[in-house]
Amino acid sequence: MPVTTSTPPFDEVWDVLVVGFGFAGGASAIAAHDAGARVLLIEKMPDPGGISICAGGGIRTIVERVGARAYLRETVGPDVPDDVLDAVAAGMAELEPYFRDLATVNGAEIAIHRRIANYPFTGNDAFGTVEVLSIPGFDARTEYPQVRGRLRGPNVFKLVHDNVRARGIETRLNTAAERLILGPDGEVLGAVVRSNGRVTRIGTRRGVILASGGFEAAPDLQRKYWQIRPVLPVAMRGNTGDGIRMAQAAGADLWHMWHFHGSYGFRHTDPAYPYGLRVKKLPDWTPQLQEPDVRMSWIVLDRQGRRFMNEYQPYIQDTGHRPLDQYDAQSQRFPRIPAFLVVDEDGRKLYPLGQTVINDRSVEPYEWSDDNLKEVGNGILKRADSIEDLAALIDADPAAVAESLARWNASVAAGKDGDHNRPAGSLFPVKNPPFYVGELWPVVSNTQGGPAHDSRQRVLNAHGEPIPGLYEAGELGSIWGFLYLGAGNLAECFVTGQIAGKDAAARQAAALPSELTAA
């Protein structure tokens, strides 16, 4: 439950409290500060960056508004109102000057690229990306040693971080918001915060902005909203649904809680290792427009030894988990969890099958070997010298496994996957023993569901009314309600952060009850 005004006084009072320091929290704090607000930015983890810093770093922009608007309507789904979609689209069209302005703080090199979208909807060619190519004197491993990911995610966060520091915005790490403080009329007046074991009450004159991410590391929330289980986080343990819980306690409505950005990946054989390991990221492709010309070395079998999916979907890092989400009422189990990735000797040599992308100083990041032999040694992959051995490893009928491999290799020879329509350029045989097999599990990069919001990023209650003084930004309550637009979450972080920060700063100051005001 939220804390009400009958409880003790505030320990301190700010204009705006921003909860979570990833891209969205940083953008919110910058916007609120630049609009004249006194801002406190808090992050519950010992390091800033959240999941944002693990990203590839391309921020999706719009270069042709009408076409892009049509495409976005297809991908966000029916639950997102037009005015909310229009606000995000308008902001995406202005991201180039926004980033060039941020870059004046540290001399970052900004580049713009045209980049078509992931699916063949109208307007898929109306997009581009902003990228932070380099920052003078910046070394990611030195400044953010806890991060393992792709180079340009840290570049983008460094740009945000430097802008927060240049403005003197007060930032507190190891500081978690636990509950919102509400007035008698339901207005959000602040939050109860815990830092290093000490609980304080932060009052806010203008608003609280929740930018605390989703629920990738919250199995309890996943069980409430998803059928598929278990789903392994791959990037960060800090996103445990705190903002969702606090907003719900204040009366928030929720939308598209089922939708998450995920794929399939491996589980480490060390039970203490808290993350899944994503399969190798191959280039995205767009059906009917741009097919991949890169070999995918593996196929995926279910627990009966049958191939059941297109392993190389257009945006495998977003929808790769969906074919695993099948419950068999007759056998009372998920027959595709785990599933099994299978390669032969030639496939093993092609490239590393897995990768690590995390932001966590408490974990030694797993480094996948170039030839996959370390993984054979530690058991993430298992070797089979024959089809019979392979079938034994996955506890399947050898005849079924033999049939699956024969059918697949015939498809490769014919140049067409007649079963699941995998792109022709990706076909690669699995026929030369020894074979290698790894258990595959659903993995989540980030969630998309959360509190519903309006075009001003105000959190809405179940009647569609704004909860006074409560905003959200970024992944928390994202607009992506059906299919994800690659680099769209990053764009949303900056667009909605700006909207929330400006609106909160301009809001009429709350009349904090005298008994709650800090001395």
Number of C-alpha atoms within 10 A of each C-alpha: 11 21 21 16 17 12 11 13 18 24 15 15 22 17 23 29 31 31 31 32 31 25 31 38 36 32 29 39 34 28 23 27 22 15 15 12 22 20 27 21 23 26 26 24 22 13 18 25 26 29 29 27 28 24 25 18 23 24 27 28 30 26 18 14 18 13 17 23 21 15 22 25 19 15 18 20 15 11 13 20 15 13 12 15 18 16 17 22 21 15 19 27 21 14 20 19 10 15 22 17 10 17 20 12 16 16 14 22 16 17 15 16 13 15 18 20 25 21 22 15 18 16 19 21 19 21 22 22 24 23 23 25 16 19 17 9 8 14 15 18 12 8 11 18 13 18 27 24 18 16 20 20 26 28 24 30 26 24 23 26 20 16 21 20 13 12 13 12 17 13 18 19 17 15 22 22 27 18 22 28 26 21 20 9 8 15 19 28 30 31 25 19 20 17 16 10 9 8 15 16 25 25 29 28 24 27 31 31 30 29 32 32 34 27 29 29 25 17 17 11 16 20 13 10 13 16 13 18 17 15 24 25 25 28 32 23 19 23 24 19 22 23 28 25 20 21 27 19 15 25 19 25 20 19 19 23 21 17 22 27 23 26 26 30 31 27 23 19 12 10 8 8 13 17 25 26 27 28 20 15 12 15 13 17 21 18 14 8 11 14 17 18 13 14 17 23 22 23 24 22 26 23 18 17 24 20 23 17 19 18 22 25 19 22 23 22 25 23 19 22 22 16 15 23 15 14 15 10 8 6 8 8 11 19 16 23 21 23 28 27 23 23 27 23 17 17 24 20 15 14 15 17 28 20 21 21 24 28 27 21 14 8 13 10 17 16 14 16 14 15 15 20 18 14 21 15 11 12 15 20 24 18 22 18 14 15 18 15 15 25 21 14 17 21 12 18 16 18 12 15 23 18 14 19 21 15 16 23 18 14 18 18 13 12 15 17 19 11 13 14 13 19 23 18 15 19 25 23 22 23 18 13 16 18 23 25 26 25 23 27 25 28 31 26 24 26 26 26 25 30 27 26 30 20 18 21 26 25 31 23 19 13 9 13 14 21 20 22 26 26 30 36 34 31 28 28 29 29 29 27 22 18 19 24 21 21 19 20 25 23 28 26 26 28 26 29 31 26 24 34 35 22 22 30 25 15 14 12 14 18 12 17 12 10 13 19 18 14 10
